[in-house]
Amino acid sequence: MSLISTPAIVIGAIRYGETSKIVKLATRDHGVQSAIAKGATRPKSRYGASLQLLSEGVATYLAKENRELHVLTAFDLGRQHEGLAHRLDRYAAAGALAEITLRLAVGEPHPHSFDLLSHSLGLLEGVPDEAVDIVGLRALWRLAASLGFAPSLDRCARDGAPIPADGPVAFSLAEGGALCRACARERSSTELPAEARHALSALLQEGEDPPLLDARHLAAHRRLLSRWVRTHVMDDRELPALDFWLEEPWKAA
């Protein structure tokens, strides 16, 4: 066994036995890891409240070779992102970010994605209420893209042919993005209007100002993001956090 210490964010936790927790950690140096925190639920546990979902700090664990479950020995809390709990829309977007990391960050370190997740959680804590929806949508698209699941918009996702920059485009979730005319005749696709295409490009690009979307177009982009993630998740597990973010039940209430 080797002792590993790395920046980490808690992206999942379940109770195990009477006093322990199994936590899923997005780590900066070792990708997504699972670890058991023995005694974490005891009243005088050394972890205290540090292992709550979305807590950020430095995790230290004993890594067992050829094992998927390691032993957590310490979690030095840096930030709990308490501001995310003040409004359900902030917490819902943050929970969806954690879930996408858990489902798509498979097997390899993703330091850029870790930094993006950490930055996005901080943004969601601090942005004005009216900006939460667009900031959350953009963070989710950029996180998926940073993990290798960016839709192709300027070249055909099948044959790499360049696609004109203006106008609508045929778009296929299964094929990975925009299709040229020839490929669109052979594959099932839907039309992505020019306005929606440019908005999606702005959502994906670092440094670009987020697009101004009215409620109808924002809802359409949320649905597109949800369908995109579901298409590219590599198993049949449900995505309850993404569902909660998409359905916005707090607005209905």
Sequence and secondary structure as in RCSB ss.txt:
>XXXX:A:sequence
MSLISTPAIVIGAIRYGETSKIVKLATRDHGVQSAIAKGATRPKSRYGASLQLLSEGVATYLAKENRELHVLTAF
DLGRQHEGLAHRLDRYAAAGALAEITLRLAVGEPHPHSFDLLSHSLGLLEGVPDEAVDIVGLRALWRLAASLGFA
PSLDRCARDGAPIPADGPVAFSLAEGGALCRACARERSSTELPAEARHALSALLQEGEDPPLLDARHLAAHRRLL
SRWVRTHVMDDRELPALDFWLEEPWKAA
>XXXX:A:secstr
 EEEEEEEEEEEEEEETTTEEEEEEEETTTEEEEEEETTTTSTT TTTTTTSTT EEEEEEEE TT SEEEEEEE
EEEE  GGGGG HHHHHHHHHHHHHHHHH  SS  HHHHHHHHHHHHHHHHS GGGHHHHHHHHHHHHHHHTT  
 BSSB TTT  B  SSS EEEETTTTEEE HHHHHHS  EEE HHHHHHHHHHHSTTS      HHHHHHHHHHH
HHHHHHH SS    HHHHHHHH HHHH 
